[in-house]
Amino acid sequence: MTARIISGTEIAAAIRSELKLRVARLKEHGKVPYLGVILVGDDPASISYVKSKEKGAQEIGVHEVTIRLPADTPESRVIQSIDDLNNDAEVDGILVQTPLPGHIDTEKVLYHISPEKDVDGFHPVNLGKLLRGQPCFLPCTPHGIQQILVRSGYDPAGKHVVICGRSNLVGKPLAAILFQKKKGANATVTVVHTGTSHIPNFTRQADILVAAMGSPLFVKADMVKDGAVVIDVGVNRVEDKTREKGYRLVGDVDFEAVKEKAAAITPVPGGVGPMTVTMLLQNTVESAEIKAGIK
Ligand SMILES: NC(=O)c1ccc[n+]([C@@H]2O[C@H](COP(=O)([O-])OP(=O)(O)OC[C@H]3O[C@@H](n4cnc5c(N)ncnc54)[C@H](OP(=O)(O)O)[C@@H]3O)[C@@H](O)[C@H]2O)c1
């Protein structure tokens, strides 16, 4: 069997088309969704992520402003910028681009964001609500993975989902989303990590296998059940002298081998990646809708 390749790029574009309509409706109510982004320093990856957020916001009509601060900005100044955005009634969503420079306590800074504007979904109030099954902003990458599954016809309900990785960014919130007694969830979830003995024993049982480890090509074909759906979250640079940049991007899944065994698989790039920014924009639009009283 050769797997169906699930295009996150196409699913994300479809969601952005829906968001454009929601933004147009908000504008009829006199409201333009507003996303405030704080970027500290000049980390190239962070600059590129912020650019993709600016581009996505522009595409769907969200007003986006990036506050650029130098790398040596004191923590108190970063918190002041968050307070300014918290106190600005026009602002619907706030995002602080991570990683932050070493002298800044990231947790302290992120927890300063008002939970009502925490469109990244990482504030403990939102994570607590997520765990309790209450409405909240869902963290963007895990929410994007859920959308990939549901929108490509692989509803997780009743399935055994095995997640490789337990980070606060991906693995833990994804587990919390997928085991809820809710539409597009209701799965049985197993999470494996570096403390798990013999990971293949678990991955081979997965109807849906999610690899989110940051370990290049970790998931081999013999770790995957015939006909499984495989979601590759990993983004890893590996040396490739044939490329101009000297490297190429690979996921956590040995794509070429696993695609001969799986029923469906996401590629890297073009799988989970494009979903993350789109779900951030969705949270921003949703925040504006709540404020405008049309949600
Ligand atoms: N496409 C996107 O939008 C997007 C978004 C976020 C992340 N990513 C990518 O997804 C990957 C994971 O990101 P992350 O932030 O979740 O990474 P992370 O914070 O480094 O967490 C990695 C997790 O995987 C586990 N792990 C790592 N190597 C393992 C191994 N050999 N065996 C078993 N478990 C292992 C770790 O276990 P322990 O807890 O035991 O250490 C940890 O729980 C990265 O490649 C990242 O670039 C992509």
The ligand as an SDF file (V2000), in Angstrom:
LIG
                    3D

 48 52  0  0  0  0  0  0  0  0999 V2000
    5.4650   21.9720   12.5990 N   0  0  0  0  0  0  0  0  0  0  0  0
    5.2940   22.7630   13.6530 C   0  0  0  0  0  0  0  0  0  0  0  0
    4.5440   23.7270   13.6130 O   0  0  0  0  0  0  0  0  0  0  0  0
    6.0220   22.4160   14.8930 C   0  0  0  0  0  0  0  0  0  0  0  0
    5.6390   23.0110   16.0940 C   0  0  0  0  0  0  0  0  0  0  0  0
    6.2950   22.6210   17.2560 C   0  0  0  0  0  0  0  0  0  0  0  0
    7.3210   21.6910   17.1890 C   0  0  0  0  0  0  0  0  0  0  0  0
    7.6930   21.1850   15.9800 N   0  0  0  0  0  0  0  0  0  0  0  0
    8.7660   20.1880   15.8900 C   0  0  0  0  0  0  0  0  0  0  0  0
    8.3400   19.0380   16.5830 O   0  0  0  0  0  0  0  0  0  0  0  0
    9.4670   18.4060   17.1940 C   0  0  0  0  0  0  0  0  0  0  0  0
    9.2020   18.2970   18.6810 C   0  0  0  0  0  0  0  0  0  0  0  0
    9.0980   19.5900   19.2240 O   0  0  0  0  0  0  0  0  0  0  0  0
    8.9020   19.8330   20.7770 P   0  0  0  0  0  0  0  0  0  0  0  0
    8.9440   21.2930   20.9990 O   0  0  0  0  0  0  0  0  0  0  0  0
    7.7370   19.0360   21.2340 O   0  0  0  0  0  0  0  0  0  0  0  0
   10.2800   19.1710   21.2930 O   0  0  0  0  0  0  0  0  0  0  0  0
   10.8520   18.9950   22.7780 P   0  0  0  0  0  0  0  0  0  0  0  0
   10.3680   20.0440   23.6850 O   0  0  0  0  0  0  0  0  0  0  0  0
   12.3170   18.7900   22.5930 O   0  0  0  0  0  0  0  0  0  0  0  0
   10.2130   17.6160   23.2550 O   0  0  0  0  0  0  0  0  0  0  0  0
   10.5570   16.4100   22.6360 C   0  0  0  0  0  0  0  0  0  0  0  0
    9.8200   15.2760   23.3050 C   0  0  0  0  0  0  0  0  0  0  0  0
   10.1470   14.0760   22.6190 O   0  0  0  0  0  0  0  0  0  0  0  0
   10.7240   13.1510   23.5150 C   0  0  0  0  0  0  0  0  0  0  0  0
   11.8270   12.4800   22.8410 N   0  0  0  0  0  0  0  0  0  0  0  0
   12.8780   13.0750   22.2010 C   0  0  0  0  0  0  0  0  0  0  0  0
   13.6930   12.1280   21.6920 N   0  0  0  0  0  0  0  0  0  0  0  0
   13.1600   10.9390   22.0410 C   0  0  0  0  0  0  0  0  0  0  0  0
   13.5450    9.6010   21.8410 C   0  0  0  0  0  0  0  0  0  0  0  0
   14.6480    9.2800   21.1500 N   0  0  0  0  0  0  0  0  0  0  0  0
   12.7540    8.6270   22.3390 N   0  0  0  0  0  0  0  0  0  0  0  0
   11.6370    8.9230   23.0230 C   0  0  0  0  0  0  0  0  0  0  0  0
   11.2140   10.1750   23.2570 N   0  0  0  0  0  0  0  0  0  0  0  0
   11.9700   11.1670   22.7620 C   0  0  0  0  0  0  0  0  0  0  0  0
   11.2060   13.9390   24.7230 C   0  0  0  0  0  0  0  0  0  0  0  0
   11.1260   13.0700   25.8380 O   0  0  0  0  0  0  0  0  0  0  0  0
   11.4660   13.5100   27.3520 P   0  0  0  0  0  0  0  0  0  0  0  0
   10.3030   14.3490   27.8070 O   0  0  0  0  0  0  0  0  0  0  0  0
   11.5410   12.2320   28.0670 O   0  0  0  0  0  0  0  0  0  0  0  0
   12.7410   14.2790   27.2660 O   0  0  0  0  0  0  0  0  0  0  0  0
   10.2040   15.0900   24.7690 C   0  0  0  0  0  0  0  0  0  0  0  0
    9.0490   14.7440   25.5040 O   0  0  0  0  0  0  0  0  0  0  0  0
   10.6670   19.2680   16.8200 C   0  0  0  0  0  0  0  0  0  0  0  0
   11.2710   18.7390   15.6800 O   0  0  0  0  0  0  0  0  0  0  0  0
   10.0560   20.6150   16.5090 C   0  0  0  0  0  0  0  0  0  0  0  0
   10.8460   21.3610   15.6000 O   0  0  0  0  0  0  0  0  0  0  0  0
    7.0460   21.5100   14.8590 C   0  0  0  0  0  0  0  0  0  0  0  0
  1  2  1  0
  2  3  2  0
  2  4  1  0
  4  5  1  0
  4 48  2  0
  5  6  2  0
  6  7  1  0
  7  8  2  0
  8  9  1  0
  8 48  1  0
  9 10  1  0
  9 46  1  0
 10 11  1  0
 11 12  1  0
 11 44  1  0
 12 13  1  0
 13 14  1  0
 14 15  2  0
 14 16  1  0
 14 17  1  0
 17 18  1  0
 18 19  2  0
 18 20  1  0
 18 21  1  0
 21 22  1  0
 22 23  1  0
 23 24  1  0
 23 42  1  0
 24 25  1  0
 25 26  1  0
 25 36  1  0
 26 27  1  0
 26 35  1  0
 27 28  2  0
 28 29  1  0
 29 30  1  0
 29 35  2  0
 30 31  1  0
 30 32  2  0
 32 33  1  0
 33 34  2  0
 34 35  1  0
 36 37  1  0
 36 42  1  0
 37 38  1  0
 38 39  2  0
 38 40  1  0
 38 41  1  0
 42 43  1  0
 44 45  1  0
 44 46  1  0
 46 47  1  0
M  CHG  2   8   1  16  -1
M  END
$$$$
